[in-house]
Amino acid sequence: MADKMEKLVGTMMLRLGFEKLAEGAKTVNTAVLKQLLQANLMPLSHPFVVATLDELKDTVGFSYEAVCAIFLKIKQNVADKTMDERLELFKQYDRNNDGFISKEDLKLCLREDEYYEEDELAVVIELVMKFGDLNDDGKLNYFEFLNCMQDETM
């Protein structure tokens, strides 16, 4: 019962925010989506949120139903403590705390691990990016990082 009430209150706040920010339109853009998430206490710097927004960056408009689905998905995953170990590892690799692992972040971490020789680093980094960077933007978001961890060929 409490879970249903919490979900109802959360979506009610989204509805009010959506109506106010959409100004009569049926959809909102990514900037408004971020405002709605932030107004509803979603941590925009959380790697799951950053990755979700990165995956949605080319979407033109979000209906109220889409905003609710995104909000509930983010809320559930941010609260999911079973991912803490992977999240902490991601944060260790994300040296500049921008929600992505860049080639430079990867280089710093791999150099510190001292597993690879210095002359091997560039090759390893290129392979990780080639197979891990699914959207070819030159960095790994949290979802791409999780895929790399599960990919047995890497």
C-alpha positions as CSV (number, residue, x, y, z in Angstrom):
1,M,0.0,0.0,0.0
2,A,2.8,2.4,0.9
3,D,4.6,1.6,-2.3
4,K,1.5,2.4,-4.4
5,M,1.0,5.7,-2.5
6,E,4.6,6.7,-3.0
7,K,4.3,6.0,-6.7
8,L,1.1,7.9,-6.9
9,V,2.5,11.0,-5.1
10,G,5.7,10.9,-7.3
11,T,3.7,10.8,-10.5
12,M,1.3,13.5,-9.2
13,M,4.3,15.8,-8.7
14,L,5.6,14.9,-12.2
15,R,2.1,15.7,-13.6
16,L,2.1,19.1,-12.0
17,G,5.6,19.9,-13.1
18,F,4.9,18.5,-16.6
19,E,1.8,20.7,-17.1
20,K,3.6,23.8,-15.8
21,L,6.7,23.3,-17.9
22,A,5.1,22.0,-21.0
23,E,2.9,25.2,-21.2
24,G,0.1,23.4,-23.0
25,A,2.3,21.2,-25.3
26,K,1.8,17.4,-25.4
27,T,5.6,16.8,-25.1
28,V,8.7,18.2,-23.4
29,N,12.3,18.3,-24.5
30,T,15.4,16.8,-22.8
31,A,16.1,20.0,-20.9
32,V,12.6,20.0,-19.4
33,L,12.9,16.2,-18.7
34,K,16.1,17.0,-16.7
35,Q,14.3,19.8,-14.8
36,L,11.4,17.4,-13.9
37,L,13.8,14.7,-12.7
38,Q,15.7,17.1,-10.6
39,A,12.6,18.7,-9.2
40,N,11.5,15.2,-8.1
41,L,14.9,14.6,-6.4
42,M,16.5,12.4,-8.9
43,P,20.3,12.8,-8.7
44,L,21.3,14.0,-12.2
45,S,25.0,13.1,-11.6
46,H,24.2,9.5,-10.8
47,P,25.8,7.3,-13.5
48,F,22.5,5.5,-14.2
49,V,20.8,8.9,-14.7
50,V,23.6,10.2,-16.8
51,A,23.6,7.0,-19.0
52,T,19.8,7.1,-19.3
53,L,19.9,10.8,-20.5
54,D,22.8,10.0,-22.8
55,E,20.7,7.2,-24.4
56,L,17.8,9.6,-24.8
57,K,19.7,12.6,-26.1
58,D,18.5,12.3,-29.7
59,T,14.8,12.0,-28.7
60,V,12.8,15.0,-29.8
61,G,10.0,15.0,-27.3
62,F,8.7,13.1,-24.3
63,S,5.0,12.7,-23.5
64,Y,3.8,12.7,-19.9
65,E,3.6,8.9,-20.0
66,A,7.2,8.6,-21.3
67,V,8.4,11.0,-18.6
68,C,6.7,8.8,-15.9
69,A,8.2,5.7,-17.3
70,I,11.7,7.2,-17.3
71,F,11.2,8.6,-13.8
72,L,10.1,5.3,-12.4
73,K,12.9,3.4,-14.1
74,I,15.5,5.8,-12.8
75,K,14.0,5.8,-9.3
76,Q,14.0,2.0,-9.1
77,N,17.5,1.6,-10.4
78,V,19.0,4.4,-8.3
79,A,17.5,2.8,-5.2
80,D,18.7,-0.7,-6.2
81,K,21.6,-1.5,-3.9
82,T,22.5,-4.8,-5.7
83,M,24.4,-2.7,-8.2
84,D,26.5,-0.9,-5.6
85,E,29.7,-2.8,-6.3
86,R,29.6,-2.1,-10.0
87,L,28.6,1.5,-9.4
88,E,31.6,2.0,-7.1
89,L,33.9,0.5,-9.7
90,F,32.4,2.8,-12.4
91,K,33.0,5.8,-10.1
92,Q,36.6,4.7,-9.6
93,Y,37.2,4.7,-13.4
94,D,35.2,8.0,-13.9
95,R,38.1,10.2,-12.7
96,N,36.5,13.6,-13.5
97,N,33.1,12.6,-12.2
98,D,31.2,13.5,-15.4
99,G,29.2,10.3,-15.6
100,F,31.4,8.8,-18.4
101,I,34.7,6.9,-18.6
102,S,36.9,8.6,-21.2
103,K,40.0,7.2,-22.8
104,E,42.0,9.4,-20.4
105,D,40.1,8.1,-17.4
106,L,40.8,4.5,-18.6
107,K,44.4,5.3,-19.2
108,L,44.9,6.7,-15.6
109,C,43.2,3.7,-14.0
110,L,45.0,1.0,-16.1
111,R,48.3,2.7,-15.5
112,E,47.7,2.7,-11.7
113,D,46.6,-1.0,-11.8
114,E,50.1,-1.8,-13.3
115,Y,48.6,-4.9,-15.0
116,Y,49.6,-3.8,-18.5
117,E,53.0,-2.6,-19.7
118,E,53.0,1.1,-20.7
119,D,53.3,0.2,-24.4
120,E,50.2,-2.0,-24.2
121,L,47.9,0.6,-22.7
122,A,47.0,2.3,-26.0
123,V,46.1,-1.0,-27.6
124,V,44.0,-2.1,-24.6
125,I,42.2,1.3,-24.4
126,E,41.4,1.2,-28.2
127,L,40.0,-2.3,-27.9
128,V,37.8,-1.4,-24.9
129,M,36.5,1.6,-26.7
130,K,36.0,-0.3,-30.0
131,F,33.9,-3.0,-28.4
132,G,32.5,-1.1,-25.5
133,D,31.5,2.3,-26.9
134,L,28.3,1.3,-28.5
135,N,27.2,4.8,-29.5
136,D,30.7,5.8,-30.8
137,D,30.9,9.0,-28.8
138,G,34.4,8.3,-27.5
139,K,33.5,7.4,-24.0
140,L,31.6,4.8,-22.0
141,N,28.4,5.6,-20.2
142,Y,27.3,3.4,-17.2
143,F,25.3,1.0,-19.5
144,E,28.2,0.5,-21.8
145,F,30.5,-0.1,-18.8
146,L,28.1,-2.7,-17.5
147,N,28.0,-4.4,-21.0
148,C,31.8,-4.5,-21.0
149,M,31.8,-6.2,-17.6
150,Q,29.4,-8.8,-18.8
151,D,31.1,-9.4,-22.2
152,E,33.3,-12.4,-21.9
153,T,35.2,-11.6,-25.1
154,M,36.7,-8.4,-23.5
